[in-house]
Amino acid sequence: MLAAALVASLAACAAQPVQPWQRGHLARWDMRWDPDATQAALAEHTHFSKEGSSGRVGAAGGGCGCN
Amino acid sequence: MIHPSASLSALLGAAASLLPAAHASAASTDDAINRASYRFSDYDEDALAPASVIGDGKRYRVLSQVFGLDTRIADGRFDLKLDATHEVMSGSSPWFVLPDAQQRPIQVLSGATIRDHRSALSAALTSDPGARSNTTWSAAYSAERDYHALSAGVERRQALGDALTLGYGGSFSHDVIEPTDAALDDRIARATKNSASAFASLAWVLDRDSVLQAGVQLNAEHGYLTDPYKLFSYADAIIPEHRPGERAEGAALLRYRRSFAQIDASLHVDYRYAQDSWGLHSHTLEVAWYQGFGSGWRVVPALRYYSQAAARFYSPFALVADGRVNYSSDYRLGTFGAFSTSVNLRKAIGRWELSIGAERYHSAHGLALDGGNAAVPALVDFTRAYAGFDFGFE
């Protein structure tokens, strides 16, 4: 129910829908969530090994981090 | 210890293609359907100040290599991603903490230099990769001399109208640890850990220049969650540390992307809050600016701030035997904050894109937003430099 409410509220906020032909800027490489996914994974692996609750490590397998 | 469960970040990464027309306008390798990549990374920790250390103050260094392949198969009906990682680790690590005569902490580092290596393979298969709704199955295996992790996951991306994309999924991991010198150092000989993760997100096109993503993640770990290489100074004894056998964590994430295409730039802002059943909670804020300069040049400066409040059972040592059940002086469970700055320089040349970069990370107890007053003497500062390339092909 909470998710449905959130979806409804977000949809309602989209006052002017962005048409497919208006998405050129959104389609740029630098607008991806992780433009360099490999590098992002390396950085997250490092932070995860040194912090108590960093995000990730996806389904990509991790390691001990015992150091 | 790393819990290789599918995470919010993985989900959000998979949802990156919420825009089906995406990536069509960029040059060089940006729009390549098939791509091979290589990254080399040199991670080097600063030595601890000699005045507060017993043992070799030279700390950890990790040399990493990652080979990646991302390609369409079966006439384009599936996308296959393969990654192979190899790491070589060496150096000393924090072992336990002793009080000096004034009850100030003295960090003891492992006497012997550690040398180990880690190899990992991961694969992800996505059906209907060009569609706005698709499913990704993934599996991974990671092996060290003393640690093995096997994981699998599935995630679904579902378009909800033109502006919204729902993502959800889950994963499971089984880890086995077999510490070195178990009999010699009174360590557990073999132990296992199981981890499960579930996550969901919504990605929303705000306008023609910005997108927002919100997600939640739940993690559950069960089994041996203690670090077998850490000791704890308990009254007059030095004993192996001990952590709870279960851990539950909840996390929320917000990610925002804003394009400034007229100046060939974009802004990235990510925030994550996490809280777990050990009492540890954290805030992470990352801001990056992607700037193009023409002729294939790009530069990406970034700032990251992290703050965590300590786990309930963290303390550098116990002066008296108070009967506590769980205890650890692992600095990663203490209260601290950290700033890191990084920069990435990229140059596209035809189908190739070269990338070099560096990150400088500084952590300190005083940088934390809140948390306990217990000292955390082994906090780490490090420098990480990296280089690599991507190659796009038909």
Interface residues (C-beta under 8 A of the other chain):
Chain A: A3 L6 V7 L10 A11 A14 Q16 P17 V18 Q19 P20 Q22 R23 G24 H25 L26 A27 R28 W29 D30 M31 R32 W33 D34 P35 D36 A37 T38 Q39 A40 A41 L42 A43 E44 H45 T46 H47 F48 S49 K50 E51 G52 S53 S54 G55 R56 V57 G58 A59 A60 G61 G62 G63 C64 G65 C66 N67
Chain B: M1 I2 H3 P4 S5 A6 S7 L8 S9 A10 L12 G13 A15 A16 L19 A21 A22 H23 A24 S25 A26 D30 D31 S37 R39 S41 Y43 Y60 V62 S64 V66 G68 D83 E87 M89 G91 S93 I114 R118 A120 L121 S122 A124 S138 A139 A140 Y141 S142 E144 D146 Y147 A149 L150 S151 A152 G153 L160 G161 D162 A163 L164 L166 S171 S173 I177 A200 L202 W204 V205 L206 D207 R208 D209 V211 Q213 A214 D227 P228 Y229 E249 A251 L253 R255 R257 S259 A261 A265 S266 R272 A274 Q275 D276 L280 H281 S282 T284 Y290 G292 R298 R304 Y306 Q308 A311 R332 L333 A338 S342 N344 S355 G357 E359 Y361 S363 V380 F382 R384 Y386 G388
